[in-house]
Amino acid sequence: MELIETLERLRKVEVITDKLRSEMDEILQNAYQKAVENGDEDGAADLARRIRNKLLAETDSRCTLDRMLPEAPSGTTFASWLSWLRDLAAVRSNAWGTYRQALRDLTEQEGFPMNIQWPKSPEEGDEVE
């Protein structure tokens, strides 16, 4: 019985946490918009970086090495390892790798921090710019 109660409490905490995360996303977006409207470049830059870092953190679980690495070759030939290295390089250019790089390059955009073109995540079904 104690395990069931603990699981139920855990479920409730997860629901509350998800709601708070959603509210935090909204608060960050609103604060960023207000900083832009007020011409506060330093505030907008700080908030844009916070939003960017949160988006990067959300992709971490999708981009861990154990999920993304190609299977190591079973052979010992140079060609098999060269092929593996090419596959490894392709990981960086897959949709999630491209999205993450676009997030990291956010501060290099012309117009940052007042006019940002936010990349779309592969989950949203849009191609990353």
C-alpha positions, -999 to 999 in steps of 0.1 A, spaced: 0 0 0 28 24 8 43 19 -27 10 28 -43 7 60 -22 43 69 -31 37 64 -68 5 85 -66 24 113 -48 51 111 -75 25 114 -102 11 145 -86 45 161 -83 52 154 -119 20 170 -130 28 201 -109 64 202 -122 52 200 -158 27 229 -152 55 250 -136 78 243 -165 51 255 -189 45 286 -169 82 293 -168 84 291 -206 56 316 -209 72 339 -183 106 338 -201 89 345 -235 69 374 -220 99 389 -202 119 387 -234 92 404 -254 89 432 -228 127 437 -229 126 440 -267 96 464 -265 115 485 -240 147 486 -260 166 468 -232 193 451 -252 211 437 -222 179 423 -207 168 409 -240 202 392 -246 202 377 -211 166 363 -215 173 351 -251 203 331 -237 181 317 -209 155 306 -234 182 292 -257 199 273 -229 165 258 -218 158 247 -254 193 231 -256 187 213 -222 154 199 -235 173 183 -265 200 167 -243 181 135 -238 176 131 -276 212 138 -284 232 117 -259 260 97 -274 244 63 -266 213 73 -287 232 89 -316 264 70 -321 264 46 -350 272 10 -341 310 4 -340 323 -16 -369 330 -53 -362 359 -54 -386 394 -40 -381 399 -27 -416 407 9 -422 377 11 -446 352 -1 -420 365 25 -395 365 52 -421 329 44 -429 321 46 -391 338 80 -389 317 93 -418 285 80 -400 297 97 -368 302 130 -387 267 127 -401 253 127 -365 262 163 -362 243 172 -393 211 153 -386 180 172 -377 186 174 -340 223 182 -344 214 210 -369 188 224 -345 212 224 -316 238 242 -337 213 268 -348 205 274 -311 242 277 -302 246 302 -331 217 323 -320 239 350 -306 257 354 -339 225 363 -358 224 398 -372 199 417 -350 206 397 -319 191 402 -293 163 424 -305 153 405 -336 159 368 -334 148 341 -358 143 312 -335 149 278 -351 121 252 -351 128 219 -334 126 188 -355 97 178 -332 77 207 -345 79 192 -380 97 222 -395 131 221 -411 158 240 -392 168 272 -410 
